[in-house]
C-alpha cells in the first residue's frame, strides 16, 4: 500500500509540474511516457475544465507530443535495432514480449498496422519499433501515426474535461470504449492488409 501511494504521489507531482508548463507540459508528458498517455491527457482535460488551457491548443500539443514519442521509438528501431531494445527496452517500459508481438503484427499486417495498433493495448507503443527496424518510409509512418494520435488525444482530453475533478478515474471510464475501438481498429488493419495483398497480386 505504501509503494502504491508513493507511485500515486509521484504521478501527481509530475502532473502538477507539467500543468505549470501549460501546452508544453502536455507535449512533454506524452513525449517522455513516464506516465501513460491517457492519464496525461485526462489531466489535460481537467486543466481545460478549469480554464487553464484551451481544447484546440491541447489537441495540437497532445498530437505533437504523442507523435514525437513514437518517432523516438522508430529511430531507436532504425539505429539500435532489436539487440539494443532487448537490452535497454525495460527503461522505456517495453519488454521482449512487446517487441515479439509487435514484430509479428507488423510482418503479418504490413504498414497499415501502424494506425490500427495504436488503439490496441500491449502493441500500441511497441509497434513503432519494427517499423524502424524494417526502415518503413518515415513519411508514411508519420502520417499513419498522426492519424491515430489525433482521435486518441481528442477522446481522452474530452473525457478529462467531462470528468473534471474526477479525472483520475479516466481509465475505468474509458475501458468500455477502448475495447470496441480496439476491435474496430483490428478490422481496419486486417482490411488494409487484404487490400494491399490484393493490390500487390494484381
N, C-alpha and C positions, 0 to 999 in steps of 0.2 A: 504493500500500500504506500509505503514511504517513497519507493522508487517511482511509482505511478504519479504521485503528487509532484515529485521532482521534475519528471518529464513534462507534466502539465504546466508547471511553473515556468519551465524553460520555454515552452511554446508560447505562453502568454507574454513572457519577457521579450522574446524575439518579435512577436507581432506588435507589441507596444512600440518597440524601437522602429520597426518598419512603418508603422502608421504615422510616425513623426516625419517620414520622408514623402508621404503622400503617394502620388502615382509612381514615383521612382521606387518606393518601398514595395509596391505590388510587383513590379517588374523584377526587382532584385530577389524578392521572396520566391518567385517562380523559377528564377534562373538558378539559384543555389540548391533548390529542392531539399532543404533541411527539414522543412515541414511539407506534408502532402499539399498538392496544388488546390484541392478542394477546400482545405482549411484556410489557406491564404486568401483564396477568392471569397470564401464565406465571410471572412473578417473584412475583406474589401467591401462586400455588400453591406456589412454593418456600418462601415465608415460612410458609405453613400447615404444610409438611412439617417445618419447624424448630420449630414450636410457637409462633411469634411472634404469630400471629393465628389466629382460628377460621374454619372454612369458611363457616358461615352468615353471620357478620359480613362476610366478604369478598364474598360474593354480594350482600348488601344494598348494600355500599359500591360495588361494581362496577356494579350496576344503577342506582344514583343518579348516579354519575359519567358512565356511558355515556349515560343519558337526558338529563342536563343538557347534555352536549356537543352532542347532536342538537337540543335545544331552542334552543341558541345559534345554530345554523345556520338553524333555522326562522325565528327572529326577524330574522336578517340578511336572509333572503328576504323577510320581511314589510316591513321598513323600508328595506332597502338596495336590494333588487331585483337584477336581472341586471347593470346598469351598475356597481354597487358591487362585485359579485363578480368581474366581468371585470377590474376594476382592482386589487382587493386580495385576490382569491381565492388567489393564489400564496402569500400569507403563511399561509393556512390549509391549504396543500398541496392545493388544489383548482384545477384549470386549466379552460380553456374547454371542452375535450373532455369532462371530467367533467360539467360543467353541461349541455352539449348532450345527452349521453346520458341523464342523469337526467331531463331535461325530456321527452325522447321517451318514456321508460318511464312517467313519471307521466301523460302525456297518453294513452298507449296503454292502460295497465292500470288507471288510476284509483287511488284512495286505498289499495287493498289492497296496492299495491306497496311501501308504507311498511314493511310487515312483511317481505315476501319479499326485497326488495332488500338488506336488512341482511346477508344471507348471501352476497351476490354481490360479488366484487371490483370495483373502479372506481366503481360506482354506490352502494356501501354507505354512504358518508358524504354524498355529494353529493345523494342523493335527498331529504334534508330541505329543500334549498333551493327546488326547485319547489313543494314543499308549502306553504312560507311565501309564495312569490310568488302562488300560487293561493288564498291565505287559507283553506287547509284548516282544518276545525274543530280547535282546539287540543286538545280533549278526545280526539277520535278519533286525532289524530296522536300524542299522548302514550301512549294505550292500545296502539296498534299498535307503537310504538317500544319500550315496556317489555316487551311480549310477545315481541319479538325479542331484546332485550338480555339478558333473563334466561337463556335457554338458551346464548347465546354466552358469557356470563360464567361459567356453571357449567362449560361444556365446557373452556374454557382454564384455569380455576383447577384443575380436576381433572387436566388434562394436566400442568400445572406441578407439582402435588402428586406425581403418579406419577413424573415425570422427576427431581424433587429437584434435586440439584446440576447436572444436565444440562439444566436448564430453558431455557438459551439456544438449544437446538436445537428449540424448540417448533414453529417454522414448518414445518420439514421433517417432523416427526412428524404435524402436523395436516393437511398437504396432502392425503393420501388421503381424509380425512374431509370436508374443506371442499368438494371438487368434487361429491360426491354430495349434500351438504347444499344447495349452490347450485342443483343440478338440481331437487331436491325443492321448494325454495323457489320456483323459477321456475314449476313446475307449479301450486303453490298460488296464486301470483299470477295466472296465466292462468285458473285455475279460478274465482277470486274475480271476475275481470273478466267472464267468461262469465255467472256467476251474477247479477252486478249488472246487466249489459246485459239479460239475460232478464227480470229483475225490473222494470227500468225500462220495458221494452217492454210488459209486462202492465199 
